[in-house]
Amino acid sequence: MTDFESKTERLVQRTAALREELAQVQRDLVAATGKTAELLDIAAEAGVSAVSIGKIHERVGNERWTYGNGAIFTPVDERVGGWPAAWHIAERAGISQGAGNPGQHQADTSGLIDGVYECRGGLWTRIDLEAVSA
């Protein structure tokens, strides 16, 4: 085998591996989209106005936190059955990792699409990507 044939073979193998990796990421995205929608449906049913998945954002009042990863946040004053709304959502979605604070709950967010979502007129809108006005 020549040097060029060897290089060509390695590129063909890498291309096949990249195609499979891309296909897996696309499957994971479909699953995460569904799981995120399920979590937001739980939040809507509970009357929650905003949810942050792994993000620090003023809409949920979590600017004082030093982390966002591995947690979901809701506005601190939003409660469900006397408990912080974030706790209710994490438990119902099956992603709770057992601890939290008012407006925050540790959660396995690995299967979700991170972002800050606000319920507007019954529809969830991702707001952390909106342009910030000066």
CORSUL-V460205 format. One record per pair of residues at least 4 apart in sequence whose ideal C-beta (glycine too) atoms are under 8 Angstrom apart, sorted by the first residue. I is the first residue (numbers start at 0). J is the second residue. D is the distance in Angstrom with one decimal. If there is no record, write none. Layout:
# CORSUL-V460205
{{I | J | D} {I | J | D}}
This chain:
# CORSUL-V460205
{{0 | 4 | 4.6} {0 | 5 | 5.3} {0 | 8 | 7.6} {1 | 5 | 6.9} {2 | 6 | 6.4} {3 | 7 | 6.2} {4 | 8 | 6.3} {5 | 9 | 6.5} {6 | 10 | 6.4} {7 | 11 | 6.4} {8 | 12 | 6.5} {9 | 13 | 6.2} {10 | 14 | 6.1} {11 | 15 | 6.6} {12 | 16 | 6.5} {13 | 17 | 6.2} {14 | 18 | 6.4} {15 | 19 | 6.7} {16 | 20 | 6.3} {17 | 21 | 6.2} {18 | 22 | 6.4} {19 | 23 | 6.4} {20 | 24 | 6.5} {21 | 25 | 6.4} {22 | 26 | 6.5} {23 | 27 | 6.3} {24 | 28 | 6.3} {25 | 29 | 6.7} {26 | 30 | 6.5} {27 | 31 | 6.0} {28 | 32 | 6.2} {28 | 112 | 8.0} {29 | 33 | 6.7} {30 | 34 | 6.2} {30 | 110 | 6.6} {31 | 35 | 6.0} {31 | 110 | 5.6} {31 | 111 | 5.9} {31 | 112 | 5.1} {32 | 36 | 6.4} {32 | 112 | 6.5} {33 | 37 | 6.4} {34 | 38 | 6.5} {34 | 92 | 7.7} {34 | 110 | 5.0} {34 | 111 | 5.7} {35 | 39 | 6.4} {35 | 52 | 7.1} {35 | 111 | 4.9} {35 | 112 | 4.6} {36 | 40 | 6.3} {37 | 41 | 6.7} {37 | 92 | 6.5} {38 | 42 | 6.6} {38 | 50 | 7.2} {38 | 52 | 7.5} {38 | 71 | 7.7} {38 | 88 | 6.3} {38 | 92 | 4.6} {38 | 94 | 7.5} {38 | 111 | 6.4} {39 | 43 | 6.3} {39 | 50 | 6.4} {39 | 116 | 5.9} {39 | 118 | 7.9} {39 | 123 | 4.7} {40 | 44 | 6.4} {41 | 45 | 6.5} {41 | 87 | 7.8} {41 | 88 | 5.3} {41 | 91 | 4.7} {41 | 92 | 5.6} {42 | 47 | 4.0} {42 | 50 | 5.0} {42 | 73 | 7.3} {42 | 84 | 7.3} {42 | 88 | 5.2} {42 | 116 | 8.0} {42 | 118 | 7.3} {43 | 47 | 7.0} {43 | 118 | 5.8} {43 | 121 | 7.4} {43 | 123 | 7.3} {45 | 79 | 4.6} {45 | 84 | 6.1} {45 | 87 | 5.7} {45 | 88 | 6.8} {46 | 77 | 7.5} {46 | 79 | 7.5} {47 | 73 | 5.3} {47 | 74 | 7.8} {47 | 77 | 5.4} {47 | 79 | 7.6} {47 | 84 | 4.7} {47 | 88 | 6.8} {47 | 118 | 7.2} {48 | 74 | 6.3} {48 | 77 | 6.5} {48 | 117 | 6.7} {48 | 118 | 5.5} {49 | 58 | 4.9} {49 | 59 | 5.4} {49 | 73 | 6.5} {49 | 74 | 5.9} {49 | 115 | 6.9} {49 | 116 | 6.6} {49 | 117 | 4.7} {49 | 118 | 7.0} {49 | 126 | 7.8} {50 | 59 | 7.4} {50 | 71 | 6.2} {50 | 72 | 7.2} {50 | 73 | 5.8} {50 | 85 | 7.9} {50 | 88 | 6.8} {50 | 115 | 7.5} {50 | 116 | 5.0} {51 | 55 | 7.6} {51 | 56 | 5.3} {51 | 58 | 7.2} {51 | 59 | 4.5} {51 | 61 | 6.5} {51 | 67 | 6.9} {51 | 71 | 6.6} {51 | 72 | 4.0} {51 | 73 | 7.6} {51 | 114 | 7.6} {51 | 115 | 4.5} {51 | 116 | 7.6} {51 | 127 | 7.8} {52 | 71 | 5.5} {52 | 108 | 5.5} {52 | 111 | 5.1} {52 | 112 | 7.0} {52 | 113 | 4.8} {52 | 114 | 6.0} {52 | 115 | 7.7} {52 | 116 | 7.5} {53 | 67 | 4.8} {53 | 68 | 5.1} {53 | 69 | 7.0} {53 | 70 | 6.6} {53 | 71 | 7.6} {53 | 108 | 4.9} {53 | 111 | 7.7} {53 | 113 | 4.0} {53 | 114 | 8.0} {54 | 67 | 4.8} {54 | 72 | 7.8} {54 | 113 | 6.0} {54 | 114 | 6.2} {54 | 115 | 5.1} {54 | 127 | 5.6} {55 | 61 | 5.6} {55 | 62 | 6.1} {55 | 64 | 6.0} {55 | 66 | 7.9} {55 | 67 | 4.7} {56 | 61 | 6.7} {56 | 62 | 7.7} {56 | 72 | 7.8} {56 | 115 | 4.3} {56 | 126 | 7.6} {56 | 127 | 5.7} {57 | 62 | 5.8} {58 | 74 | 7.6} {58 | 115 | 5.7} {58 | 117 | 6.2} {58 | 126 | 6.2} {59 | 72 | 4.3} {59 | 73 | 6.0} {59 | 74 | 5.5} {59 | 75 | 8.0} {59 | 102 | 6.6} {59 | 115 | 6.8} {60 | 72 | 8.0} {60 | 74 | 5.9} {60 | 75 | 5.4} {60 | 102 | 6.4} {61 | 67 | 7.2} {61 | 72 | 4.6} {61 | 102 | 6.6} {61 | 103 | 6.5} {64 | 70 | 7.8} {64 | 72 | 7.7} {64 | 103 | 6.9} {66 | 70 | 7.0} {67 | 72 | 7.5} {67 | 113 | 7.9} {68 | 108 | 7.3} {69 | 96 | 7.3} {69 | 105 | 6.0} {69 | 106 | 6.8} {69 | 107 | 7.6} {69 | 108 | 6.1} {70 | 85 | 8.0} {70 | 99 | 7.8} {70 | 103 | 5.5} {70 | 104 | 6.5} {70 | 105 | 5.5} {70 | 106 | 6.1} {70 | 108 | 7.3} {71 | 85 | 5.3} {71 | 88 | 6.3} {71 | 89 | 5.9} {71 | 94 | 7.7} {71 | 103 | 7.4} {71 | 104 | 5.7} {71 | 106 | 5.0} {71 | 108 | 6.8} {72 | 85 | 6.0} {72 | 102 | 5.7} {72 | 103 | 5.2} {73 | 77 | 5.1} {73 | 83 | 7.0} {73 | 84 | 4.1} {73 | 85 | 4.4} {73 | 88 | 6.9} {73 | 102 | 5.6} {74 | 84 | 7.6} {74 | 102 | 6.3} {75 | 83 | 7.6} {75 | 101 | 4.9} {75 | 102 | 3.7} {77 | 83 | 7.7} {77 | 84 | 4.2} {77 | 102 | 7.7} {78 | 82 | 6.2} {78 | 83 | 6.1} {78 | 84 | 5.9} {79 | 83 | 7.9} {79 | 84 | 5.1} {79 | 86 | 7.9} {79 | 87 | 3.9} {80 | 87 | 6.9} {82 | 86 | 5.0} {82 | 87 | 5.7} {83 | 87 | 7.4} {83 | 99 | 6.6} {83 | 100 | 7.5} {83 | 101 | 4.9} {83 | 102 | 5.9} {83 | 103 | 7.6} {83 | 104 | 7.1} {84 | 88 | 6.2} {84 | 102 | 7.7} {85 | 89 | 6.2} {85 | 99 | 6.1} {85 | 102 | 5.9} {85 | 103 | 5.6} {85 | 104 | 4.1} {86 | 90 | 6.2} {86 | 95 | 7.5} {86 | 99 | 5.4} {86 | 104 | 4.9} {87 | 91 | 6.1} {88 | 92 | 5.9} {88 | 104 | 7.4} {89 | 94 | 5.4} {89 | 95 | 4.1} {89 | 96 | 7.8} {89 | 99 | 7.3} {89 | 104 | 4.2} {89 | 105 | 7.7} {89 | 106 | 4.6} {90 | 95 | 4.9} {92 | 106 | 7.8} {94 | 106 | 4.4} {94 | 107 | 4.7} {94 | 108 | 6.9} {94 | 110 | 7.7} {94 | 111 | 7.5} {95 | 104 | 6.4} {95 | 105 | 7.5} {95 | 106 | 6.0} {96 | 104 | 8.0} {96 | 105 | 4.2} {96 | 106 | 5.7} {96 | 107 | 5.9} {97 | 105 | 6.5} {98 | 104 | 7.5} {98 | 105 | 4.9} {99 | 103 | 5.3} {99 | 104 | 3.5} {99 | 105 | 6.0} {100 | 104 | 8.0} {108 | 113 | 6.5} {114 | 125 | 4.8} {114 | 127 | 5.2} {114 | 128 | 7.2} {115 | 125 | 6.9} {115 | 126 | 5.2} {115 | 127 | 3.9} {116 | 123 | 4.8} {116 | 124 | 6.8} {116 | 125 | 5.6} {116 | 126 | 6.9} {117 | 123 | 7.2} {117 | 124 | 5.5} {117 | 126 | 4.9} {118 | 122 | 7.1} {118 | 123 | 5.7} {118 | 124 | 7.9} {119 | 123 | 7.8} {119 | 124 | 5.1}}
